[in-house]
Amino acid sequence: MHAARGNAAAALTVLLEYGAQEKRTQVTNLAGAPWRSQAALLHLALGQQTDALQLATEELELAHRWGTERVIGLASRCLGVVMGGPKGESLLRETVAMLERSPARLALARARYELGAALSRRGEADQGRQVLTQALDLAETCGSLLLAGRVRRMLAELGVRPKAAPAPAPGLSATEHRVVELVGAGDSDRQVAYTQYRDSAGDVGQFMRWLSTGRGSAWPGVVFWVWRRSSR
């Protein structure tokens, strides 16, 4: 919520508080709560390159221990963005290639967006437009209105007029669209709950206490509770 309002510093504070709680409770769930990569991007937005690089590198190391392509892809995409330049672009290419072999379609769309943006900044406009168009098609297939909007704006800056956006599902709020997007992308109940709780700026300690209980059957209820909280 803070990030959406343009307050990167406040959003970073929430994420770092979550990270501190995670370390105290010794609960690490990169699939459901990748706070380091999100905090790294906020550090980057605030011009704190060293802190961003430290967190992004740490998350990629943890992701390789976790072992799933989706988690590794999310972490390597973040590190590629933070690194920037030729090394960052190379890592983004590797990320796209890896996610193309995985079922993580929304993660692939996000990686393609970042790669297309990097190519465009480097002056590779034609290749950048091609990758961004692929990102847009996949984002719309996944139902990600937020990502599709970002890709459309990037393409417009490059002089491309994308096809008309599909009509949104009638009667759904922005929060409901977000939940549908996360579920459609294959996120688990825990992942949806974490994302919605984080975005609603809920009490981090309370969320961590839920996480540490390990009561998997309770998570659908958490998703609903967080959704209702963030819809107020």
RACOR-V163744 format. One record per backbone hydrogen bond with DSSP energy under -0.5 kcal/mol. CO is the residue of the C=O (numbers start at 1). NH is the residue of the N-H. If there is no record, write none. Layout:
co nh
CO NH
CO NH
This chain:
co nh
1 5
2 7
3 6
6 8
7 11
8 12
9 13
10 14
11 15
12 16
13 17
14 18
15 19
16 20
17 21
18 22
19 23
20 24
21 25
22 26
22 27
26 28
29 33
33 35
34 38
35 39
36 40
37 41
38 42
39 43
40 44
41 45
42 46
43 48
44 47
47 49
48 52
49 53
50 54
51 55
52 56
53 57
54 58
55 59
56 60
57 61
58 62
59 63
60 64
61 65
62 66
63 67
68 72
69 73
70 74
71 75
72 76
73 77
74 78
75 79
76 80
77 81
78 82
79 83
80 84
84 88
85 89
86 90
87 91
88 92
89 93
90 94
91 95
92 96
93 97
94 98
95 99
96 100
98 101
99 102
103 105
104 108
105 109
106 110
107 111
108 112
109 113
110 114
111 115
112 116
113 117
114 118
115 119
116 120
117 121
118 122
119 124
120 123
123 125
124 128
125 129
126 130
127 131
128 132
129 133
130 134
131 135
132 136
133 137
134 138
135 139
136 140
137 141
138 142
139 143
139 144
140 143
143 145
144 148
145 149
146 150
147 151
148 152
149 153
150 154
151 155
152 156
153 157
154 158
155 160
156 159
160 162
169 172
173 177
174 178
175 179
176 180
177 181
178 182
179 183
180 184
181 185
182 187
183 186
188 192
189 193
190 194
191 195
192 196
193 197
194 198
195 199
196 200
197 202
198 201
203 207
204 208
205 209
206 210
207 211
208 212
209 213
210 213
210 214
211 214
214 216
215 218
216 219
218 221
218 222
219 223
220 224
221 225
222 226
223 227
224 228
225 229
226 230
227 231
229 232
